[in-house]
Amino acid sequence: MKTPPDNPDFDRFTEFTRRVLSVPHLEIKAQLDAEREAKRTSKSASRVSAVPTKQA
């Protein structure tokens, strides 16, 4: 395998990649599920209020 280039951008990228990959899957999944639930509740609330009611 080749040695990595001596470049500060490459070093920053490598460090960033290590931090991203070190985050536990369950932590990411929990955050995504929370965002998904928040979107779902805001969508259902906006759908209900967007329907005009007929008045006789």
Contacts in CASP RR format, 6 or more apart in sequence:
PFRMAT RR
TARGET T0000
AUTHOR 0000-0000-0000
METHOD contacts of the structure
MODEL  1
MKTPPDNPDFDRFTEFTRRVLSVPHLEIKAQLDAEREAKRTSKSASRVSA
VPTKQA
4 10 0 8 1.000
4 14 0 8 1.000
END
